[in-house]
Amino acid sequence: MIKLMYITNDKSIAKVVDEAGVERVFVDMEYIGKDKRQGGKDTVQNRHTAEDARAIKGVLKNAELLVRCNPIHGATAQYSSSKEEIDAIVESGADIIMLPYFKTVEEVKTFIDLVGGRAKTFPLVETPEAVELIDEILELDGIDEIFVGLNDLSLGYGMRFMFELLADGTVERLCNKFKAKGIPYGFGGIASLGKGLLHSELVIGEHYRLGSTSAILSRSFCNADKIGDIEKIKEIFDIELNKIRAFENDCELGKIDFEQNRASVGIAVANIVEELRG
């Protein structure tokens, strides 16, 4: 089964997510540069903290704690450097640390060195520059997993829809490189079945075709900020997560024609892009 991640800094929601069987609770501390590159887009820009991460860690019984730090940086209002920020994340109890928005090999190397084996490293490929340098990046020792961030990467290429990267073969080319190095990998987000501009069934089928092992549960799966009612949130996770797992079981049993699924993704993405242009 795909390791699913859900972003929250709310302990009550984290407890629900953990009990529902989501493998990773995701605390998102990244904010540097997000306003500029995502301005005007319908995206979430979180301001989670290491204190949030510590609190979330305290309620988890099964899930791993994943924390996204900021890109490699100097002094900010909260930390004197990336070293201080990553040290705080490690001290919070993070099992996995994700590095976003890097453009050079040196940034990834610095990140690996700063983590220093105290947590798993999880670089997030979401710039065209990172794609160009991916062979060199994958030569580095110390990458535990890797993820393709479709939203920012599609913005970097000037695309209208993030799943264009799935339809045009970019994600597949990257996945093949990760696979060749024996590094676990994932990409993008998953909505509830039947939801999302590109329906979740098509996206999950591509995860299985490409050998992906991780994905984020998107706001289309459960937008907890808008729902508010913790019992309703629990119901969504109990019902909708079971539907996703049942569909994954069909994928594992060979009940899904992956080549047909790939063709359907291409047609659906082309239609969505045409509608967005219109």
C-alpha positions as CSV (number, residue, x, y, z in Angstrom):
1,M,0.0,0.0,0.0
2,I,1.0,3.6,-0.6
3,K,2.3,5.4,2.5
4,L,-0.1,8.3,2.9
5,M,0.6,11.6,4.4
6,Y,-1.7,14.2,5.9
7,I,-0.7,17.8,6.7
8,T,-1.9,19.2,10.1
9,N,-0.6,20.9,13.2
10,D,-3.8,20.1,15.2
11,K,-3.4,17.4,17.8
12,S,-7.0,16.3,17.7
13,I,-6.9,15.9,13.9
14,A,-3.5,14.2,14.1
15,K,-5.0,11.7,16.6
16,V,-7.8,10.9,14.2
17,V,-5.4,10.5,11.2
18,D,-3.1,8.2,13.2
19,E,-6.0,6.0,14.4
20,A,-7.4,5.8,10.8
21,G,-4.2,4.2,9.6
22,V,-2.5,7.1,7.7
23,E,1.2,6.3,7.8
24,R,2.6,9.8,8.2
25,V,1.4,13.0,9.9
26,F,3.0,16.0,8.1
27,V,3.9,19.2,9.9
28,D,4.8,21.9,7.4
29,M,7.2,24.6,8.6
30,E,8.1,25.9,5.1
31,Y,7.2,29.5,4.3
32,I,10.3,31.1,2.9
33,G,9.6,32.2,-0.7
34,K,6.2,30.6,-0.9
35,D,4.2,33.9,-1.1
36,K,6.3,35.0,-4.1
37,R,6.1,31.8,-6.2
38,Q,2.5,30.8,-5.3
39,G,0.9,34.2,-5.1
40,G,-2.6,34.2,-6.4
41,K,-2.8,30.4,-6.5
42,D,-5.3,28.3,-4.5
43,T,-2.6,26.8,-2.4
44,V,-2.0,26.3,1.4
45,Q,0.8,28.2,3.0
46,N,1.3,26.9,6.5
47,R,3.2,28.4,9.3
48,H,3.7,25.4,11.5
49,T,6.5,25.3,14.1
50,A,8.9,22.9,15.8
51,E,6.6,23.3,18.9
52,D,3.7,22.1,16.8
53,A,5.8,19.1,15.7
54,R,6.7,18.2,19.3
55,A,3.0,18.4,20.3
56,I,1.9,16.2,17.4
57,K,4.6,13.6,18.1
58,G,3.1,13.3,21.6
59,V,-0.2,12.0,20.3
60,L,1.0,9.6,17.6
61,K,0.9,5.9,18.3
62,N,1.4,4.4,14.8
63,A,2.2,7.1,12.3
64,E,5.6,8.6,11.6
65,L,6.1,12.3,12.1
66,L,7.2,14.0,8.9
67,V,8.4,17.7,9.1
68,R,9.1,19.9,6.1
69,C,11.7,22.5,6.9
70,N,12.5,25.6,4.9
71,P,14.8,25.7,2.0
72,I,18.5,26.0,3.0
73,H,18.7,29.6,4.4
74,G,20.5,32.0,6.6
75,A,19.0,34.0,9.5
76,T,15.2,34.3,9.8
77,A,13.0,35.9,12.4
78,Q,12.9,32.5,14.3
79,Y,16.2,30.8,13.5
80,S,19.8,31.9,12.9
81,S,20.3,29.4,10.1
82,S,19.1,26.1,8.6
83,K,21.3,24.3,11.1
84,E,19.4,25.8,14.0
85,E,16.0,25.0,12.4
86,I,16.9,21.4,11.6
87,D,18.3,20.9,15.1
88,A,14.9,22.1,16.5
89,I,13.0,19.8,14.2
90,V,15.2,16.8,15.2
91,E,14.6,17.7,18.9
92,S,10.9,17.8,18.3
93,G,11.0,14.1,17.5
94,A,10.7,14.1,13.7
95,D,11.2,10.7,12.1
96,I,11.5,12.2,8.6
97,I,12.6,15.7,7.5
98,M,11.7,17.0,4.0
99,L,13.8,19.6,2.2
100,P,11.8,21.7,-0.2
101,Y,12.6,23.9,-3.2
102,F,16.3,23.2,-3.8
103,K,18.0,24.1,-7.0
104,T,21.6,22.8,-6.5
105,V,23.4,19.6,-5.5
106,E,25.1,21.6,-2.7
107,E,21.8,22.4,-1.0
108,V,20.9,18.7,-0.8
109,K,24.3,17.8,0.5
110,T,24.1,20.5,3.1
111,F,20.7,19.2,4.2
112,I,21.9,15.7,4.5
113,D,24.9,16.8,6.5
114,L,22.8,19.0,8.8
115,V,20.4,16.1,9.5
116,G,23.4,13.9,10.2
117,G,21.5,10.6,10.3
118,R,19.3,11.8,13.2
119,A,16.1,11.4,11.0
120,K,15.3,10.1,7.5
121,T,16.0,12.6,4.7
122,F,13.3,13.3,2.2
123,P,14.3,15.8,-0.6
124,L,11.4,17.3,-2.5
125,V,12.0,17.8,-6.2
126,E,10.0,20.8,-7.2
127,T,12.2,23.0,-9.3
128,P,13.2,22.7,-13.0
129,E,16.8,23.1,-11.8
130,A,16.5,20.1,-9.5
131,V,15.2,18.0,-12.4
132,E,18.2,19.0,-14.6
133,L,20.6,18.0,-11.8
134,I,18.8,14.9,-10.6
135,D,21.5,12.5,-11.8
136,E,24.1,14.3,-9.7
137,I,21.8,14.7,-6.7
138,L,21.1,10.9,-6.7
139,E,24.8,10.2,-6.5
140,L,24.8,11.7,-3.0
141,D,25.0,9.4,0.0
142,G,22.3,9.7,2.6
143,I,19.0,10.2,0.6
144,D,16.5,7.9,2.3
145,E,13.4,8.8,0.2
146,I,12.6,11.3,-2.5
147,F,9.3,13.0,-3.6
148,V,8.2,15.0,-6.7
149,G,6.3,18.1,-5.8
150,L,3.9,18.6,-8.7
151,N,2.5,21.9,-7.7
152,D,5.6,24.0,-7.6
153,L,7.3,22.0,-10.3
154,S,4.5,22.7,-12.7
155,L,4.6,26.4,-11.8
156,G,8.3,26.4,-12.6
157,Y,7.6,25.0,-16.0
158,G,4.8,27.5,-16.6
159,M,2.1,24.8,-16.8
160,R,-1.5,25.4,-16.1
161,F,-2.2,22.1,-14.3
162,M,0.1,20.1,-12.1
163,F,-0.8,16.7,-13.5
164,E,0.6,17.8,-16.9
165,L,3.8,16.5,-15.5
166,L,2.3,13.0,-15.2
167,A,0.8,13.1,-18.7
168,D,4.0,14.3,-20.4
169,G,6.3,11.7,-18.9
170,T,8.3,13.9,-16.6
171,V,7.2,12.1,-13.5
172,E,7.9,8.7,-15.1
173,R,11.4,9.7,-16.2
174,L,12.2,10.8,-12.6
175,C,10.6,7.7,-11.1
176,N,12.8,5.5,-13.3
177,K,15.9,7.3,-12.1
178,F,14.9,6.9,-8.5
179,K,14.1,3.2,-9.0
180,A,17.4,2.6,-10.6
181,K,19.1,3.9,-7.5
182,G,16.9,1.9,-5.2
183,I,15.5,5.0,-3.4
184,P,11.8,4.9,-2.4
185,Y,9.8,7.6,-4.1
186,G,6.4,9.3,-4.4
187,F,4.7,12.2,-6.0
188,G,1.7,14.5,-5.7
189,G,-1.6,14.4,-3.9
190,I,-4.6,12.0,-3.7
191,A,-8.2,13.1,-3.3
192,S,-11.1,10.9,-2.2
193,L,-12.2,8.4,-4.9
194,G,-14.2,10.2,-7.7
195,K,-12.9,13.6,-6.6
196,G,-10.2,16.0,-7.8
197,L,-9.9,17.6,-11.3
198,L,-8.0,14.5,-12.3
199,H,-10.0,11.7,-10.5
200,S,-8.2,10.0,-7.7
201,E,-8.6,6.5,-9.3
202,L,-6.5,7.6,-12.3
203,V,-3.8,9.1,-10.0
204,I,-3.6,6.0,-7.8
205,G,-3.3,3.8,-10.9
206,E,-0.3,5.9,-12.0
207,H,1.3,5.5,-8.6
208,Y,1.0,1.7,-8.9
209,R,2.2,1.7,-12.5
210,L,5.2,3.8,-11.7
211,G,6.1,2.0,-8.4
212,S,5.4,5.0,-6.2
213,T,5.4,4.3,-2.4
214,S,4.1,7.6,-1.0
215,A,1.5,10.4,-1.6
216,I,-0.1,13.3,0.2
217,L,-3.8,13.2,1.0
218,S,-5.0,16.5,-0.5
219,R,-7.5,19.1,0.7
220,S,-9.9,17.4,-1.8
221,F,-9.7,14.3,0.5
222,C,-10.5,16.2,3.7
223,N,-10.2,20.0,4.2
224,A,-10.3,19.9,8.0
225,D,-10.1,23.7,8.2
226,K,-13.4,24.1,6.5
227,I,-15.1,21.2,8.2
228,G,-14.3,22.0,11.8
229,D,-16.3,19.1,13.3
230,I,-13.9,16.5,14.6
231,E,-16.5,13.7,14.4
232,K,-17.2,14.6,10.7
233,I,-13.4,14.5,10.0
234,K,-13.2,11.1,11.7
235,E,-16.1,9.8,9.5
236,I,-14.4,11.1,6.4
237,F,-11.1,9.3,7.2
238,D,-12.9,6.1,8.3
239,I,-15.0,5.9,5.1
240,E,-12.9,7.5,2.4
241,L,-9.6,5.9,3.5
242,N,-11.2,2.5,3.3
243,K,-12.3,3.2,-0.2
244,I,-8.8,4.2,-1.3
245,R,-7.3,1.0,0.3
246,A,-9.9,-1.1,-1.4
247,F,-9.0,0.4,-4.8
248,E,-5.3,-0.1,-4.0
249,N,-6.1,-3.7,-3.3
250,D,-7.6,-4.0,-6.8
251,C,-4.4,-2.5,-8.2
252,E,-2.3,-5.0,-6.3
253,L,-4.4,-7.9,-7.5
254,G,-4.0,-6.8,-11.2
255,K,-7.6,-5.8,-11.6
256,I,-6.6,-2.4,-13.1
257,D,-5.2,-2.1,-16.6
258,F,-2.3,0.3,-16.0
259,E,-1.6,1.0,-19.7
260,Q,-5.2,1.9,-20.2
261,N,-5.1,4.0,-17.1
262,R,-2.0,5.8,-18.5
263,A,-3.9,6.6,-21.7
264,S,-6.9,7.8,-19.8
265,V,-4.7,10.1,-17.7
266,G,-3.3,11.6,-21.0
267,I,-6.8,12.2,-22.4
268,A,-8.2,13.6,-19.1
269,V,-5.3,16.0,-18.5
270,A,-5.5,17.3,-22.1
271,N,-9.2,18.0,-21.6
272,I,-8.6,19.7,-18.3
273,V,-5.9,21.9,-19.7
274,E,-8.1,22.9,-22.6
275,E,-10.9,23.9,-20.2
276,L,-8.5,25.9,-18.1
277,R,-7.3,27.8,-21.2
278,G,-10.9,28.4,-22.2
